[in-house]
């Protein structure tokens, strides 16, 4: 499998796939001028990687994101849920900064509608 590595910028998160552990990490801020520039390569990678026998753990460590990004996270979680329904072993962990109730609430909204296992965890920086 081809690795995925999208470097972090002022407006976009670090996105890295660790093939050894089957972990996709999305970490940082997500406030791009054009959301498709960051979402498109992630979606293409997911579509080429996931099969009914795949295993993938997604780690979200998002410190700030805008409305259009939050919509894309929701759609991304729904996409992963579709693969889970086909047999892929999907799980997720959403980490939010201590006291960031909005991020916790968003995580509950995005992940509360999926079937795959997930956890939402408050972390201190």
N, CA, C and O atoms as CSV, one atom per row, in Angstrom:
chain,resi,resn,atom,element,x,y,z
A,1,UNK,N,N,0.836,-1.186,0.000
A,1,UNK,CA,C,0.000,0.000,0.000
A,1,UNK,C,C,0.869,1.232,0.000
A,1,UNK,O,O,1.834,1.325,0.758
A,2,UNK,N,N,0.530,2.164,-0.839
A,2,UNK,CA,C,1.250,3.422,-0.913
A,2,UNK,C,C,0.958,4.250,0.331
A,2,UNK,O,O,-0.204,4.439,0.690
A,3,UNK,N,N,2.006,4.747,0.994
A,3,UNK,CA,C,1.763,5.555,2.196
A,3,UNK,C,C,1.117,6.883,1.853
A,3,UNK,O,O,1.200,7.365,0.723
A,4,UNK,N,N,0.486,7.449,2.832
A,4,UNK,CA,C,-0.114,8.772,2.691
A,4,UNK,C,C,0.605,9.706,3.639
A,4,UNK,O,O,0.725,9.416,4.830
A,5,UNK,N,N,1.082,10.817,3.126
A,5,UNK,CA,C,1.724,11.830,3.963
A,5,UNK,C,C,1.429,13.196,3.372
A,5,UNK,O,O,1.948,13.554,2.315
A,6,UNK,N,N,0.591,13.954,4.063
A,6,UNK,CA,C,0.294,15.326,3.682
A,6,UNK,C,C,0.852,16.217,4.784
A,6,UNK,O,O,0.370,16.163,5.915
A,7,UNK,N,N,1.851,17.033,4.482
A,7,UNK,CA,C,2.474,17.844,5.527
A,7,UNK,C,C,1.526,18.893,6.101
A,7,UNK,O,O,0.621,19.380,5.422
A,8,UNK,N,N,1.755,19.221,7.349
A,8,UNK,CA,C,0.977,20.252,8.032
A,8,UNK,C,C,1.365,21.624,7.491
A,8,UNK,O,O,2.521,21.864,7.143
A,9,UNK,N,N,0.391,22.510,7.425
A,9,UNK,CA,C,0.653,23.903,7.063
A,9,UNK,C,C,-0.097,24.784,8.062
A,9,UNK,O,O,-0.689,24.286,9.019
A,10,UNK,N,N,-0.066,26.068,7.835
A,10,UNK,CA,C,-0.813,26.976,8.714
A,10,UNK,C,C,-2.308,26.720,8.642
A,10,UNK,O,O,-3.032,26.989,9.601
A,11,UNK,N,N,-2.778,26.200,7.505
A,11,UNK,CA,C,-4.212,26.042,7.281
A,11,UNK,C,C,-4.687,24.593,7.222
A,11,UNK,O,O,-5.892,24.337,7.230
A,12,UNK,N,N,-3.756,23.644,7.163
A,12,UNK,CA,C,-4.146,22.239,6.997
A,12,UNK,C,C,-3.426,21.345,8.003
A,12,UNK,O,O,-2.322,21.659,8.446
A,13,UNK,N,N,-4.057,20.234,8.358
A,13,UNK,CA,C,-3.465,19.332,9.342
A,13,UNK,C,C,-2.417,18.414,8.714
A,13,UNK,O,O,-2.351,18.252,7.496
A,14,UNK,N,N,-1.619,17.832,9.568
A,14,UNK,CA,C,-0.737,16.738,9.181
A,14,UNK,C,C,-1.628,15.518,8.977
A,14,UNK,O,O,-2.468,15.213,9.824
A,15,UNK,N,N,-1.452,14.823,7.863
A,15,UNK,CA,C,-2.203,13.601,7.595
A,15,UNK,C,C,-1.177,12.532,7.244
A,15,UNK,O,O,-0.443,12.663,6.264
A,16,UNK,N,N,-1.130,11.462,8.059
A,16,UNK,CA,C,-0.130,10.418,7.885
A,16,UNK,C,C,-0.763,9.054,8.090
A,16,UNK,O,O,-1.530,8.843,9.029
A,17,UNK,N,N,-0.429,8.129,7.195
A,17,UNK,CA,C,-0.833,6.744,7.391
A,17,UNK,C,C,0.388,5.955,7.821
A,17,UNK,O,O,1.424,5.992,7.158
A,18,UNK,N,N,0.266,5.237,8.937
A,18,UNK,CA,C,1.310,4.352,9.437
A,18,UNK,C,C,0.929,2.930,9.028
A,18,UNK,O,O,0.108,2.302,9.697
A,19,UNK,N,N,1.513,2.405,7.935
A,19,UNK,CA,C,1.104,1.094,7.441
A,19,UNK,C,C,1.411,-0.048,8.402
A,19,UNK,O,O,0.717,-1.065,8.399
A,20,UNK,N,N,2.438,0.111,9.218
A,20,UNK,CA,C,2.804,-0.942,10.160
A,20,UNK,C,C,1.699,-1.183,11.187
A,20,UNK,O,O,1.455,-2.319,11.594
A,21,UNK,N,N,1.031,-0.097,11.602
A,21,UNK,CA,C,-0.018,-0.200,12.619
A,21,UNK,C,C,-1.419,0.061,12.072
A,21,UNK,O,O,-2.389,0.028,12.830
A,22,UNK,N,N,-1.540,0.317,10.780
A,22,UNK,CA,C,-2.826,0.613,10.126
A,22,UNK,C,C,-3.536,1.794,10.787
A,22,UNK,O,O,-4.737,1.749,11.054
A,23,UNK,N,N,-2.759,2.857,11.046
A,23,UNK,CA,C,-3.295,4.055,11.693
A,23,UNK,C,C,-3.206,5.238,10.733
A,23,UNK,O,O,-2.153,5.521,10.161
A,24,UNK,N,N,-4.325,5.911,10.574
A,24,UNK,CA,C,-4.384,7.147,9.814
A,24,UNK,C,C,-4.557,8.277,10.818
A,24,UNK,O,O,-5.556,8.339,11.534
A,25,UNK,N,N,-3.568,9.173,10.863
A,25,UNK,CA,C,-3.604,10.277,11.828
A,25,UNK,C,C,-3.888,11.580,11.098
A,25,UNK,O,O,-3.271,11.883,10.076
A,26,UNK,N,N,-4.835,12.350,11.639
A,26,UNK,CA,C,-5.167,13.683,11.140
A,26,UNK,C,C,-4.993,14.615,12.330
A,26,UNK,O,O,-5.764,14.561,13.288
A,27,UNK,N,N,-3.966,15.479,12.264
A,27,UNK,CA,C,-3.617,16.282,13.438
A,27,UNK,C,C,-3.285,17.713,13.064
A,27,UNK,O,O,-2.482,17.964,12.165
A,28,UNK,N,N,-3.915,18.656,13.769
A,28,UNK,CA,C,-3.614,20.066,13.579
A,28,UNK,C,C,-4.853,20.889,13.314
A,28,UNK,O,O,-5.956,20.530,13.727
A,29,UNK,N,N,-4.662,21.993,12.626
A,29,UNK,CA,C,-5.762,22.889,12.257
A,29,UNK,C,C,-6.250,22.526,10.863
A,29,UNK,O,O,-5.480,22.067,10.019
A,30,UNK,N,N,-7.554,22.742,10.634
A,30,UNK,CA,C,-8.089,22.509,9.298
A,30,UNK,C,C,-8.992,23.670,8.925
A,30,UNK,O,O,-10.196,23.661,9.180
A,31,UNK,N,N,-8.372,24.674,8.311
A,31,UNK,CA,C,-9.104,25.851,7.851
A,31,UNK,C,C,-8.625,26.232,6.447
A,31,UNK,O,O,-8.266,27.384,6.201
A,32,UNK,N,N,-8.621,25.264,5.532
A,32,UNK,CA,C,-8.081,25.539,4.197
A,32,UNK,C,C,-8.966,26.496,3.415
A,32,UNK,O,O,-10.168,26.605,3.658
A,33,UNK,N,N,-8.342,27.182,2.474
A,33,UNK,CA,C,-9.107,28.057,1.588
A,33,UNK,C,C,-10.024,27.236,0.703
A,33,UNK,O,O,-11.164,27.626,0.449
A,34,UNK,N,N,-9.525,26.087,0.229
A,34,UNK,CA,C,-10.319,25.186,-0.592
A,34,UNK,C,C,-10.283,23.804,0.057
A,34,UNK,O,O,-9.274,23.104,-0.024
A,35,UNK,N,N,-11.368,23.416,0.693
A,35,UNK,CA,C,-11.433,22.157,1.429
A,35,UNK,C,C,-11.128,20.953,0.546
A,35,UNK,O,O,-10.569,19.964,1.019
A,36,UNK,N,N,-11.488,21.029,-0.724
A,36,UNK,CA,C,-11.251,19.895,-1.633
A,36,UNK,C,C,-9.771,19.592,-1.810
A,36,UNK,O,O,-9.414,18.445,-2.080
A,37,UNK,N,N,-8.904,20.578,-1.668
A,37,UNK,CA,C,-7.468,20.354,-1.828
A,37,UNK,C,C,-6.919,19.383,-0.792
A,37,UNK,O,O,-5.965,18.658,-1.075
A,38,UNK,N,N,-7.495,19.355,0.385
A,38,UNK,CA,C,-7.029,18.439,1.428
A,38,UNK,C,C,-7.880,17.164,1.479
A,38,UNK,O,O,-7.351,16.082,1.732
A,39,UNK,N,N,-9.166,17.279,1.247
A,39,UNK,CA,C,-10.062,16.125,1.343
A,39,UNK,C,C,-9.889,15.160,0.177
A,39,UNK,O,O,-9.916,13.945,0.371
A,40,UNK,N,N,-9.715,15.677,-1.001
A,40,UNK,CA,C,-9.613,14.824,-2.197
A,40,UNK,C,C,-8.514,13.761,-2.058
A,40,UNK,O,O,-8.798,12.584,-2.282
A,41,UNK,N,N,-7.266,14.123,-1.698
A,41,UNK,CA,C,-6.247,13.077,-1.590
A,41,UNK,C,C,-6.528,12.073,-0.464
A,41,UNK,O,O,-6.174,10.899,-0.577
A,42,UNK,N,N,-7.156,12.527,0.605
A,42,UNK,CA,C,-7.502,11.599,1.698
A,42,UNK,C,C,-8.558,10.617,1.215
A,42,UNK,O,O,-8.433,9.413,1.437
A,43,UNK,N,N,-9.589,11.115,0.562
A,43,UNK,CA,C,-10.646,10.234,0.058
A,43,UNK,C,C,-10.119,9.262,-0.989
A,43,UNK,O,O,-10.483,8.086,-0.981
A,44,UNK,N,N,-9.267,9.740,-1.888
A,44,UNK,CA,C,-8.681,8.839,-2.902
A,44,UNK,C,C,-7.873,7.742,-2.239
A,44,UNK,O,O,-7.955,6.579,-2.634
A,45,UNK,N,N,-7.091,8.106,-1.232
A,45,UNK,CA,C,-6.280,7.128,-0.525
A,45,UNK,C,C,-7.175,6.093,0.153
A,45,UNK,O,O,-6.929,4.893,0.036
A,46,UNK,N,N,-8.208,6.547,0.859
A,46,UNK,CA,C,-9.130,5.628,1.542
A,46,UNK,C,C,-9.768,4.678,0.541
A,46,UNK,O,O,-9.850,3.475,0.790
A,47,UNK,N,N,-10.216,5.204,-0.582
A,47,UNK,CA,C,-10.875,4.373,-1.590
A,47,UNK,C,C,-9.928,3.341,-2.184
A,47,UNK,O,O,-10.362,2.249,-2.551
A,48,UNK,N,N,-8.642,3.666,-2.284
A,48,UNK,CA,C,-7.692,2.688,-2.832
A,48,UNK,C,C,-7.193,1.717,-1.756
A,48,UNK,O,O,-6.761,0.612,-2.086
A,49,UNK,N,N,-7.244,2.103,-0.493
A,49,UNK,CA,C,-6.726,1.263,0.590
A,49,UNK,C,C,-7.766,0.304,1.150
A,49,UNK,O,O,-7.488,-0.883,1.322
A,50,UNK,N,N,-8.954,0.807,1.436
A,50,UNK,CA,C,-9.924,0.000,2.173
A,50,UNK,C,C,-10.619,-1.037,1.298
A,50,UNK,O,O,-11.050,-0.762,0.178
A,51,UNK,N,N,-10.704,-2.222,1.850
A,51,UNK,CA,C,-11.444,-3.335,1.263
A,51,UNK,C,C,-12.226,-3.981,2.395
A,51,UNK,O,O,-12.035,-3.609,3.553
A,52,UNK,N,N,-13.100,-4.936,2.098
A,52,UNK,CA,C,-13.835,-5.597,3.179
A,52,UNK,C,C,-12.948,-6.346,4.184
A,52,UNK,O,O,-13.419,-6.725,5.256
A,53,UNK,N,N,-11.676,-6.559,3.849
A,53,UNK,CA,C,-10.786,-7.252,4.790
A,53,UNK,C,C,-9.749,-6.323,5.419
A,53,UNK,O,O,-8.875,-6.784,6.154
A,54,UNK,N,N,-9.834,-5.036,5.143
A,54,UNK,CA,C,-8.859,-4.069,5.660
A,54,UNK,C,C,-9.081,-3.782,7.138
A,54,UNK,O,O,-10.142,-4.035,7.709
A,55,UNK,N,N,-8.016,-3.239,7.724
A,55,UNK,CA,C,-8.068,-2.765,9.105
A,55,UNK,C,C,-7.563,-1.325,9.088
A,55,UNK,O,O,-6.538,-1.028,8.474
A,56,UNK,N,N,-8.287,-0.431,9.768
A,56,UNK,CA,C,-7.862,0.962,9.835
A,56,UNK,C,C,-8.351,1.598,11.124
A,56,UNK,O,O,-9.529,1.520,11.475
A,57,UNK,N,N,-7.413,2.232,11.819
A,57,UNK,CA,C,-7.749,3.032,13.001
A,57,UNK,C,C,-7.464,4.488,12.634
A,57,UNK,O,O,-6.370,4.811,12.170
A,58,UNK,N,N,-8.440,5.359,12.841
A,58,UNK,CA,C,-8.274,6.777,12.523
A,58,UNK,C,C,-8.136,7.556,13.829
A,58,UNK,O,O,-8.974,7.448,14.724
A,59,UNK,N,N,-7.079,8.331,13.918
A,59,UNK,CA,C,-6.826,9.165,15.084
A,59,UNK,C,C,-7.010,10.617,14.668
A,59,UNK,O,O,-6.245,11.148,13.864
A,60,UNK,N,N,-8.040,11.253,15.230
A,60,UNK,CA,C,-8.300,12.665,14.987
A,60,UNK,C,C,-7.737,13.464,16.156
A,60,UNK,O,O,-8.124,13.251,17.305
A,61,UNK,N,N,-6.826,14.379,15.860
A,61,UNK,CA,C,-6.301,15.331,16.846
A,61,UNK,C,C,-6.418,16.710,16.215
A,61,UNK,O,O,-5.448,17.258,15.691
A,62,UNK,N,N,-7.610,17.249,16.277
A,62,UNK,CA,C,-7.892,18.505,15.588
A,62,UNK,C,C,-8.045,19.628,16.604
A,62,UNK,O,O,-8.834,19.535,17.545
A,63,UNK,N,N,-7.281,20.680,16.396
A,63,UNK,CA,C,-7.267,21.772,17.351
A,63,UNK,C,C,-8.144,22.938,16.926
A,63,UNK,O,O,-8.562,23.745,17.756
A,64,UNK,N,N,-8.414,23.023,15.654
A,64,UNK,CA,C,-9.315,24.058,15.166
A,64,UNK,C,C,-9.714,23.684,13.748
A,64,UNK,O,O,-8.882,23.228,12.964
A,65,UNK,N,N,-10.979,23.875,13.420
A,65,UNK,CA,C,-11.461,23.601,12.066
A,65,UNK,C,C,-12.674,24.477,11.822
A,65,UNK,O,O,-13.371,24.884,12.752
A,66,UNK,N,N,-12.911,24.759,10.545
A,66,UNK,CA,C,-14.024,25.629,10.196
A,66,UNK,C,C,-15.263,24.796,9.840
A,66,UNK,O,O,-15.218,23.566,9.864
A,67,UNK,N,N,-16.340,25.459,9.519
A,67,UNK,CA,C,-17.614,24.779,9.241
A,67,UNK,C,C,-17.510,23.848,8.046
A,67,UNK,O,O,-18.004,22.721,8.098
A,68,UNK,N,N,-16.873,24.300,6.966
A,68,UNK,CA,C,-16.783,23.429,5.794
A,68,UNK,C,C,-15.941,22.192,6.098
A,68,UNK,O,O,-16.204,21.119,5.555
A,69,UNK,N,N,-14.939,22.329,6.953
A,69,UNK,CA,C,-14.136,21.175,7.354
A,69,UNK,C,C,-14.960,20.217,8.211
A,69,UNK,O,O,-14.863,19.001,8.047
A,70,UNK,N,N,-15.762,20.751,9.115
A,70,UNK,CA,C,-16.569,19.874,9.966
A,70,UNK,C,C,-17.541,19.057,9.134
A,70,UNK,O,O,-17.781,17.890,9.441
A,71,UNK,N,N,-18.102,19.641,8.094
A,71,UNK,CA,C,-18.988,18.898,7.189
A,71,UNK,C,C,-18.224,17.752,6.513
A,71,UNK,O,O,-18.759,16.656,6.352
A,72,UNK,N,N,-16.990,18.008,6.126
A,72,UNK,CA,C,-16.182,16.974,5.489
A,72,UNK,C,C,-15.816,15.854,6.468
A,72,UNK,O,O,-15.743,14.691,6.072
A,73,UNK,N,N,-15.586,16.192,7.745
A,73,UNK,CA,C,-15.322,15.149,8.743
A,73,UNK,C,C,-16.537,14.241,8.891
A,73,UNK,O,O,-16.407,13.021,8.995
A,74,UNK,N,N,-17.703,14.843,8.900
A,74,UNK,CA,C,-18.936,14.067,8.995
A,74,UNK,C,C,-19.045,13.109,7.806
A,74,UNK,O,O,-19.308,11.920,7.985
A,75,UNK,N,N,-18.843,13.628,6.600
A,75,UNK,CA,C,-18.929,12.797,5.396
A,75,UNK,C,C,-17.846,11.709,5.390
A,75,UNK,O,O,-18.088,10.586,4.947
A,76,UNK,N,N,-16.666,12.050,5.880
A,76,UNK,CA,C,-15.573,11.079,5.965
A,76,UNK,C,C,-15.944,9.933,6.909
A,76,UNK,O,O,-15.714,8.765,6.593
A,77,UNK,N,N,-16.512,10.264,8.057
A,77,UNK,CA,C,-16.937,9.231,9.007
A,77,UNK,C,C,-18.019,8.348,8.401
A,77,UNK,O,O,-18.013,7.134,8.608
A,78,UNK,N,N,-18.942,8.938,7.660
A,78,UNK,CA,C,-19.984,8.157,6.980
A,78,UNK,C,C,-19.363,7.222,5.935
A,78,UNK,O,O,-19.794,6.078,5.786
A,79,UNK,N,N,-18.355,7.711,5.215
A,79,UNK,CA,C,-17.659,6.890,4.220
A,79,UNK,C,C,-16.997,5.691,4.916
A,79,UNK,O,O,-17.113,4.558,4.450
A,80,UNK,N,N,-16.312,5.944,6.020
A,80,UNK,CA,C,-15.678,4.861,6.767
A,80,UNK,C,C,-16.719,3.865,7.264
A,80,UNK,O,O,-16.481,2.657,7.267
A,81,UNK,N,N,-17.866,4.373,7.683
A,81,UNK,CA,C,-18.931,3.503,8.169
A,81,UNK,C,C,-19.424,2.564,7.061
A,81,UNK,O,O,-19.789,1.419,7.326
A,82,UNK,N,N,-19.430,3.051,5.841
A,82,UNK,CA,C,-19.807,2.207,4.708
A,82,UNK,C,C,-18.845,1.046,4.535
A,82,UNK,O,O,-19.268,-0.080,4.273
A,83,UNK,N,N,-17.550,1.312,4.681
A,83,UNK,CA,C,-16.555,0.239,4.604
A,83,UNK,C,C,-16.702,-0.727,5.785
A,83,UNK,O,O,-16.542,-1.938,5.633
A,84,UNK,N,N,-17.007,-0.177,6.950
A,84,UNK,CA,C,-17.224,-1.027,8.128
A,84,UNK,C,C,-18.402,-1.973,7.881
A,84,UNK,O,O,-18.343,-3.150,8.238
A,85,UNK,N,N,-19.460,-1.459,7.274
A,85,UNK,CA,C,-20.642,-2.279,6.978
A,85,UNK,C,C,-20.312,-3.403,5.992
A,85,UNK,O,O,-20.992,-4.429,5.963
A,86,UNK,N,N,-19.268,-3.205,5.189
A,86,UNK,CA,C,-18.851,-4.229,4.227
A,86,UNK,C,C,-17.861,-5.227,4.830
A,86,UNK,O,O,-17.464,-6.184,4.166
A,87,UNK,N,N,-17.462,-5.009,6.084
A,87,UNK,CA,C,-16.576,-5.955,6.745
A,87,UNK,C,C,-15.221,-5.422,7.157
A,87,UNK,O,O,-14.500,-6.105,7.886
A,88,UNK,N,N,-14.844,-4.234,6.723
A,88,UNK,CA,C,-13.553,-3.672,7.124
A,88,UNK,C,C,-13.556,-3.427,8.637
A,88,UNK,O,O,-14.584,-3.094,9.227
A,89,UNK,N,N,-12.408,-3.596,9.231
A,89,UNK,CA,C,-12.264,-3.366,10.675
A,89,UNK,C,C,-11.833,-1.915,10.881
A,89,UNK,O,O,-10.648,-1.586,10.819
A,90,UNK,N,N,-12.808,-1.069,11.125
A,90,UNK,CA,C,-12.589,0.373,11.290
A,90,UNK,C,C,-12.792,0.735,12.756
A,90,UNK,O,O,-13.702,0.226,13.410
A,91,UNK,N,N,-11.946,1.610,13.260
A,91,UNK,CA,C,-12.145,2.182,14.592
A,91,UNK,C,C,-11.599,3.609,14.558
A,91,UNK,O,O,-10.847,3.975,13.655
A,92,UNK,N,N,-11.982,4.400,15.542
A,92,UNK,CA,C,-11.530,5.795,15.574
A,92,UNK,C,C,-11.355,6.268,17.015
A,92,UNK,O,O,-11.982,5.771,17.951
A,93,UNK,N,N,-10.488,7.231,17.138
A,93,UNK,CA,C,-10.273,7.925,18.412
A,93,UNK,C,C,-10.234,9.406,18.080
A,93,UNK,O,O,-9.446,9.851,17.245
A,94,UNK,N,N,-11.091,10.158,18.741
A,94,UNK,CA,C,-11.140,11.617,18.569
A,94,UNK,C,C,-10.616,12.225,19.854
A,94,UNK,O,O,-11.228,12.075,20.912
A,95,UNK,N,N,-9.498,12.904,19.769
A,95,UNK,CA,C,-8.925,13.571,20.935
A,95,UNK,C,C,-9.223,15.060,20.842
A,95,UNK,O,O,-9.039,15.680,19.794
A,96,UNK,N,N,-9.681,15.615,21.936
A,96,UNK,CA,C,-9.951,17.051,21.976
A,96,UNK,C,C,-9.260,17.643,23.194
A,96,UNK,O,O,-9.072,16.977,24.212
A,97,UNK,N,N,-8.889,18.908,23.065
A,97,UNK,CA,C,-8.179,19.582,24.146
A,97,UNK,C,C,-9.084,19.774,25.356
A,97,UNK,O,O,-10.288,20.000,25.233
A,98,UNK,N,N,-8.475,19.679,26.506
A,98,UNK,CA,C,-9.186,19.863,27.763
A,98,UNK,C,C,-10.010,21.149,27.724
A,98,UNK,O,O,-9.494,22.226,27.423
A,99,UNK,N,N,-11.287,21.014,28.031
A,99,UNK,CA,C,-12.170,22.163,28.091
A,99,UNK,C,C,-12.798,22.562,26.760
A,99,UNK,O,O,-13.643,23.457,26.732
A,100,UNK,N,N,-12.416,21.934,25.673
A,100,UNK,CA,C,-12.959,22.284,24.355
A,100,UNK,C,C,-14.255,21.500,24.125
A,100,UNK,O,O,-14.282,20.500,23.407
A,101,UNK,N,N,-15.307,21.978,24.747
A,101,UNK,CA,C,-16.594,21.280,24.689
A,101,UNK,C,C,-17.184,21.268,23.286
A,101,UNK,O,O,-17.924,20.347,22.938
A,102,UNK,N,N,-16.872,22.274,22.476
A,102,UNK,CA,C,-17.385,22.311,21.107
A,102,UNK,C,C,-16.811,21.156,20.288
A,102,UNK,O,O,-17.532,20.512,19.525
A,103,UNK,N,N,-15.525,20.900,20.446
A,103,UNK,CA,C,-14.901,19.783,19.728
A,103,UNK,C,C,-15.470,18.448,20.211
A,103,UNK,O,O,-15.725,17.549,19.409
A,104,UNK,N,N,-15.667,18.324,21.515
A,104,UNK,CA,C,-16.265,17.097,22.051
A,104,UNK,C,C,-17.655,16.903,21.480
A,104,UNK,O,O,-18.014,15.798,21.073
A,105,UNK,N,N,-18.427,17.955,21.448
A,105,UNK,CA,C,-19.785,17.894,20.906
A,105,UNK,C,C,-19.776,17.523,19.421
A,105,UNK,O,O,-20.587,16.714,18.971
A,106,UNK,N,N,-18.854,18.119,18.668
A,106,UNK,CA,C,-18.730,17.781,17.253
A,106,UNK,C,C,-18.391,16.305,17.084
A,106,UNK,O,O,-18.984,15.618,16.252
A,107,UNK,N,N,-17.444,15.821,17.867
A,107,UNK,CA,C,-17.055,14.404,17.780
A,107,UNK,C,C,-18.251,13.507,18.059
A,107,UNK,O,O,-18.448,12.501,17.378
A,108,UNK,N,N,-19.042,13.865,19.049
A,108,UNK,CA,C,-20.236,13.074,19.353
A,108,UNK,C,C,-21.210,13.086,18.184
A,108,UNK,O,O,-21.856,12.080,17.894
A,109,UNK,N,N,-21.312,14.229,17.516
A,109,UNK,CA,C,-22.208,14.331,16.367
A,109,UNK,C,C,-21.689,13.508,15.190
A,109,UNK,O,O,-22.454,12.771,14.568
A,110,UNK,N,N,-20.397,13.626,14.879
A,110,UNK,CA,C,-19.827,12.913,13.736
A,110,UNK,C,C,-19.807,11.405,13.969
A,110,UNK,O,O,-20.193,10.625,13.098
A,111,UNK,N,N,-19.359,11.013,15.136
A,111,UNK,CA,C,-19.161,9.593,15.407
A,111,UNK,C,C,-20.400,8.915,15.983
A,111,UNK,O,O,-20.528,7.692,15.917
A,112,UNK,N,N,-21.301,9.695,16.542
A,112,UNK,CA,C,-22.501,9.122,17.137
A,112,UNK,C,C,-23.441,8.469,16.143
A,112,UNK,O,O,-24.365,7.752,16.529
A,113,UNK,N,N,-23.207,8.717,14.869
A,113,UNK,CA,C,-24.081,8.166,13.834
A,113,UNK,C,C,-23.430,7.026,13.064
A,113,UNK,O,O,-23.976,6.584,12.054
A,114,UNK,N,N,-22.274,6.536,13.516
A,114,UNK,CA,C,-21.596,5.441,12.835
A,114,UNK,C,C,-21.733,4.158,13.640
A,114,UNK,O,O,-22.085,4.182,14.819
A,115,UNK,N,N,-21.450,3.044,12.987
A,115,UNK,CA,C,-21.545,1.739,13.635
A,115,UNK,C,C,-20.207,1.239,14.146
A,115,UNK,O,O,-20.162,0.401,15.047
A,116,UNK,N,N,-19.108,1.745,13.580
A,116,UNK,CA,C,-17.793,1.234,13.998
A,116,UNK,C,C,-17.438,1.745,15.392
A,116,UNK,O,O,-17.937,2.786,15.820
A,117,UNK,N,N,-16.570,1.009,16.105
A,117,UNK,CA,C,-16.197,1.420,17.457
A,117,UNK,C,C,-15.346,2.701,17.433
A,117,UNK,O,O,-14.524,2.919,16.543
A,118,UNK,N,N,-15.583,3.526,18.445
A,118,UNK,CA,C,-14.829,4.774,18.560
A,118,UNK,C,C,-14.754,5.196,20.012
A,118,UNK,O,O,-15.511,4.722,20.859
A,119,UNK,N,N,-13.830,6.091,20.278
A,119,UNK,CA,C,-13.741,6.706,21.598
A,119,UNK,C,C,-13.474,8.188,21.421
A,119,UNK,O,O,-12.815,8.605,20.468
A,120,UNK,N,N,-13.990,8.973,22.342
A,120,UNK,CA,C,-13.789,10.412,22.364
A,120,UNK,C,C,-13.082,10.721,23.678
A,120,UNK,O,O,-13.604,10.438,24.757
A,121,UNK,N,N,-11.886,11.305,23.577
A,121,UNK,CA,C,-11.032,11.418,24.745
A,121,UNK,C,C,-10.538,12.843,24.931
A,121,UNK,O,O,-10.015,13.453,23.998
A,122,UNK,N,N,-10.703,13.370,26.135
A,122,UNK,CA,C,-10.163,14.685,26.487
A,122,UNK,C,C,-8.690,14.521,26.829
A,122,UNK,O,O,-8.316,13.633,27.595
A,123,UNK,N,N,-7.849,15.391,26.251
A,123,UNK,CA,C,-6.412,15.331,26.519
A,123,UNK,C,C,-5.926,16.701,26.960
A,123,UNK,O,O,-6.517,17.725,26.617
A,124,UNK,N,N,-4.839,16.707,27.728
A,124,UNK,CA,C,-4.217,17.968,28.127
A,124,UNK,C,C,-2.980,18.162,27.247
A,124,UNK,O,O,-2.275,17.202,26.935
A,125,UNK,N,N,-2.731,19.385,26.859
A,125,UNK,CA,C,-1.588,19.664,25.959
A,125,UNK,C,C,-0.346,19.942,26.748
A,125,UNK,O,O,0.710,20.196,26.169
